[in-house]
Amino acid sequence: MTTRPAPTGRPHALLRPDVATRVLDIRRLPPPADLAGLVDYFWYVGWDLESPHRQQVVPQPCVDLAVEAGGLWVHGVRRRPFVRVQSGRGHTLGTRFRAGGVRPFLSGPVSVLTDRMRPVPEVFGVDDAAVVRAVLDAHDPQVMVEATADFLRRLAPAPDPRVAEVAELMGAAEHDPGLHRAADLAGRAGLGLRSLERLFGEYVGVGPKWVIQRFRILDAAAAAHAGSDVDWADLARRLGFADQAHLVRAFSRVVGTPPAGYRLEVTGRRG
């Protein structure tokens, strides 16, 4: 039996998670092994609501496909705050591409998708009606995954060895909270800063500075969600912010509230 990789992703990008998981059925499902080099995971959201639910998410340096509004849409990296409102009853299935994993499907750089939501026929030049119908008519998320995986296979992207290189660099930016500067990531890659910026524009859609800063904001969100006390001044220093006030400004721009206030909201705890 082929072992599928475990879904990854940053669960702390989902803000106010306790509320979200009470009203939404949220799942991450692993990709088939043959797509694991390009797809990080599939995500499913189902809902049956008596009143509308407003869900805020911290945008990540990722590209997604999602079935919604009667079509299959490509979501480029969003640099602005993102809120989705669900109402009534429904579901959607999304594909979270691995860092750089969408580039082999495109005829140009990933940056053309940044801050945009575009229909699949416009981006990939193929009809999406069959896969949309399969996802919307299904009740089992795994059936939805299989239909979407078959659709991606039919697109037959050419192998691109740079995807693995970009994914490794993105992994370093994500998982090393001591990484604060784009120049340091360029050094790890053995590239000049300008070359790294061009590589990220081509394969990620945003520059390495934005990527690193966004991952550090997600680290702060993870600290806010945790049960232990947080020394925000110390955390700001460890995440590379000039001081606590710098962290507060950056976090507030993304989340809409300072980190300590957000922690109090989601855990009922100060500090």
C-alpha positions as CSV (number, residue, x, y, z in Angstrom):
1,M,0.0,0.0,0.0
2,T,1.3,3.5,-0.9
3,T,1.7,5.8,2.1
4,R,0.3,9.2,1.5
5,P,2.0,12.2,3.0
6,A,0.3,13.8,5.9
7,P,-1.4,17.1,5.2
8,T,0.6,20.1,6.4
9,G,-0.4,23.8,6.3
10,R,-0.7,26.4,9.0
11,P,-3.8,25.7,11.1
12,H,-3.2,29.0,13.0
13,A,-4.1,30.9,9.8
14,L,-7.7,30.1,10.8
15,L,-8.6,32.9,13.2
16,R,-10.9,32.4,16.1
17,P,-10.7,28.6,15.5
18,D,-12.9,27.6,18.4
19,V,-15.8,29.4,16.9
20,A,-15.0,28.2,13.4
21,T,-14.8,24.6,14.3
22,R,-18.2,24.7,16.1
23,V,-20.0,25.9,13.0
24,L,-17.9,24.6,10.1
25,D,-16.8,21.1,9.2
26,I,-13.1,21.8,8.2
27,R,-10.8,19.0,7.0
28,R,-7.4,18.7,5.4
29,L,-7.0,15.7,3.1
30,P,-3.6,14.4,1.7
31,P,-3.0,14.3,-2.0
32,P,-2.4,11.1,-3.9
33,A,1.3,10.2,-4.0
34,D,1.7,11.1,-7.7
35,L,0.6,14.7,-7.0
36,A,2.4,15.2,-3.7
37,G,5.2,17.1,-5.4
38,L,2.8,19.8,-6.6
39,V,-0.1,19.7,-4.1
40,D,0.3,20.2,-0.4
41,Y,-3.2,19.1,0.6
42,F,-6.8,19.4,-0.3
43,W,-9.2,21.2,2.1
44,Y,-12.9,20.7,2.6
45,V,-15.3,23.1,4.3
46,G,-18.9,22.1,4.9
47,W,-21.6,24.1,6.6
48,D,-25.3,24.0,7.6
49,L,-26.0,27.4,9.2
50,E,-29.1,29.0,10.7
51,S,-27.4,32.4,10.4
52,P,-24.4,33.6,8.3
53,H,-20.9,33.0,9.6
54,R,-18.1,35.4,9.0
55,Q,-14.7,33.6,8.9
56,Q,-11.4,35.5,8.8
57,V,-8.2,33.8,7.6
58,V,-4.7,35.1,7.6
59,P,-3.6,35.0,4.0
60,Q,-0.6,32.8,3.4
61,P,2.0,32.7,0.5
62,C,0.0,30.0,-1.2
63,V,-2.1,29.5,-4.4
64,D,-5.4,27.6,-4.2
65,L,-8.0,26.1,-6.5
66,A,-11.5,26.2,-5.0
67,V,-15.0,25.2,-6.2
68,E,-17.4,28.1,-5.4
69,A,-19.9,30.3,-7.1
70,G,-20.7,27.6,-9.7
71,G,-17.1,27.3,-10.9
72,L,-13.5,26.4,-10.2
73,W,-11.4,29.4,-9.3
74,V,-7.7,30.0,-9.0
75,H,-6.9,32.1,-5.9
76,G,-3.5,33.8,-6.1
77,V,-1.6,34.9,-3.0
78,R,-3.7,37.5,-1.2
79,R,-1.8,40.3,0.6
80,R,-4.8,41.9,2.0
81,P,-7.0,40.6,4.9
82,F,-9.4,37.9,3.8
83,V,-12.9,37.2,5.1
84,R,-15.4,34.7,3.7
85,V,-19.1,34.7,4.7
86,Q,-20.9,31.3,4.6
87,S,-24.7,31.0,4.9
88,G,-27.4,28.4,4.5
89,R,-26.1,24.9,3.6
90,G,-23.2,24.0,1.3
91,H,-19.7,22.8,0.9
92,T,-16.5,23.5,-1.1
93,L,-13.3,21.7,-1.8
94,G,-10.0,23.4,-2.4
95,T,-6.6,22.4,-3.6
96,R,-3.7,24.0,-1.7
97,F,-0.7,23.9,-4.0
98,R,2.8,23.2,-2.6
99,A,5.0,26.3,-2.7
100,G,5.8,26.7,-6.4
101,G,3.6,23.8,-7.3
102,V,1.2,25.8,-9.4
103,R,4.0,27.2,-11.7
104,P,4.1,24.0,-14.0
105,F,0.4,24.5,-14.8
106,L,0.9,28.1,-15.9
107,S,2.2,29.7,-19.1
108,G,3.7,32.6,-17.1
109,P,4.9,33.6,-13.6
110,V,2.8,33.0,-10.5
111,S,2.9,36.7,-9.8
112,V,0.2,37.3,-12.5
113,L,-2.2,35.7,-10.0
114,T,-1.3,37.7,-6.9
115,D,-4.3,39.4,-5.3
116,R,-6.6,38.0,-7.9
117,M,-9.3,35.3,-8.2
118,R,-9.6,34.0,-11.7
119,P,-11.7,31.2,-13.3
120,V,-9.9,28.1,-14.3
121,P,-10.9,28.2,-17.9
122,E,-9.2,31.6,-18.2
123,V,-6.1,30.5,-16.4
124,F,-5.6,26.9,-17.6
125,G,-7.6,27.1,-20.9
126,V,-9.7,24.0,-20.1
127,D,-13.4,23.5,-19.3
128,D,-14.1,23.0,-15.6
129,A,-17.8,22.0,-15.7
130,A,-17.3,18.3,-15.1
131,V,-15.1,18.7,-12.0
132,V,-17.3,21.4,-10.6
133,R,-20.3,19.1,-11.0
134,A,-18.5,16.2,-9.4
135,V,-17.5,18.2,-6.4
136,L,-20.9,19.8,-5.8
137,D,-22.8,16.6,-6.3
138,A,-20.6,14.5,-4.0
139,H,-21.2,14.0,-0.3
140,D,-17.9,12.3,0.6
141,P,-14.9,14.7,0.6
142,Q,-12.6,11.9,-0.5
143,V,-14.7,11.5,-3.7
144,M,-14.3,15.2,-4.3
145,V,-10.5,14.9,-3.8
146,E,-10.4,12.0,-6.4
147,A,-12.4,14.1,-8.9
148,T,-10.1,17.1,-8.5
149,A,-7.0,15.0,-8.6
150,D,-8.1,13.4,-11.9
151,F,-8.7,16.9,-13.3
152,L,-5.2,18.0,-12.3
153,R,-3.7,14.9,-13.9
154,R,-5.4,15.7,-17.2
155,L,-3.7,19.0,-17.2
156,A,-0.4,17.1,-17.4
157,P,2.1,19.7,-16.2
158,A,5.7,19.2,-17.3
159,P,8.1,18.3,-14.6
160,D,10.0,21.3,-13.1
161,P,12.9,20.6,-10.8
162,R,12.8,24.2,-9.4
163,V,9.5,23.5,-7.6
164,A,11.4,21.3,-5.1
165,E,14.0,24.0,-4.7
166,V,11.4,26.7,-4.0
167,A,9.5,24.4,-1.6
168,E,12.7,23.9,0.4
169,L,13.3,27.6,0.6
170,M,9.7,28.2,1.6
171,G,10.0,25.5,4.3
172,A,13.0,27.2,5.7
173,A,11.2,30.6,5.9
174,E,8.2,28.9,7.5
175,H,9.8,26.7,10.1
176,D,12.8,28.7,11.2
177,P,11.4,31.5,13.4
178,G,14.9,32.9,13.7
179,L,14.9,33.7,9.9
180,H,14.1,37.3,9.7
181,R,15.6,38.8,6.6
182,A,15.3,38.0,2.9
183,A,19.0,38.4,2.5
184,D,19.6,35.5,5.0
185,L,17.3,33.3,2.9
186,A,19.2,34.3,-0.3
187,G,22.4,33.3,1.5
188,R,21.0,29.8,2.2
189,A,19.9,29.5,-1.4
190,G,23.3,30.6,-2.7
191,L,21.7,33.4,-4.6
192,G,21.9,37.1,-4.7
193,L,18.9,38.9,-3.2
194,R,17.7,40.1,-6.6
195,S,17.9,36.6,-8.0
196,L,15.9,35.2,-5.1
197,E,13.2,37.9,-5.6
198,R,12.9,37.0,-9.3
199,L,12.6,33.3,-8.3
200,F,9.9,34.0,-5.8
201,G,8.0,36.2,-8.3
202,E,8.1,33.4,-10.8
203,Y,7.2,30.5,-8.5
204,V,5.5,32.0,-5.3
205,G,3.9,35.2,-6.5
206,V,5.2,37.5,-3.8
207,G,8.7,38.5,-2.6
208,P,10.7,36.7,0.0
209,K,10.5,39.6,2.5
210,W,6.7,39.4,2.5
211,V,6.8,35.6,2.8
212,I,9.1,35.8,5.9
213,Q,7.1,38.5,7.6
214,R,3.8,36.6,7.0
215,F,5.2,33.4,8.5
216,R,6.4,35.4,11.6
217,I,2.8,36.8,11.9
218,L,1.5,33.3,11.8
219,D,4.0,32.4,14.5
220,A,2.5,35.2,16.6
221,A,-1.0,33.9,15.9
222,A,0.1,30.4,17.1
223,A,1.4,31.9,20.3
224,A,-1.9,33.7,20.8
225,H,-3.8,30.5,20.3
226,A,-1.6,28.6,22.8
227,G,-2.6,28.0,26.4
228,S,0.7,29.2,27.9
229,D,1.4,32.8,28.9
230,V,3.1,35.0,26.3
231,D,5.9,37.5,26.8
232,W,5.0,39.6,23.8
233,A,8.2,41.8,24.0
234,D,10.4,38.7,24.1
235,L,8.4,37.0,21.3
236,A,8.7,40.2,19.2
237,R,12.5,40.0,19.6
238,R,12.7,36.3,18.7
239,L,10.5,36.8,15.6
240,G,12.7,39.6,14.3
241,F,10.5,42.6,15.1
242,A,12.2,45.8,16.2
243,D,10.2,45.8,19.4
244,Q,6.8,44.9,20.8
245,A,5.2,48.0,19.2
246,H,6.5,46.9,15.8
247,L,4.9,43.4,16.3
248,V,1.6,45.0,17.5
249,R,1.4,47.2,14.3
250,A,2.2,44.3,12.0
251,F,-0.2,41.9,13.6
252,S,-3.0,44.5,13.8
253,R,-2.7,45.2,10.1
254,V,-3.3,41.6,9.3
255,V,-5.7,40.4,12.0
256,G,-7.4,43.7,12.9
257,T,-6.5,43.7,16.6
258,P,-3.3,43.7,18.7
259,P,-1.9,40.2,19.6
260,A,-2.6,40.5,23.3
261,G,-6.2,41.6,22.6
262,Y,-6.7,38.8,20.1
263,R,-5.3,36.3,22.7
264,L,-7.8,37.5,25.3
265,E,-10.6,37.1,22.8
266,V,-9.8,33.6,21.8
267,T,-8.5,32.1,25.1
268,G,-9.9,34.4,27.7
269,R,-6.4,34.9,29.1
270,R,-4.2,37.9,29.3
271,G,-0.5,37.8,28.8
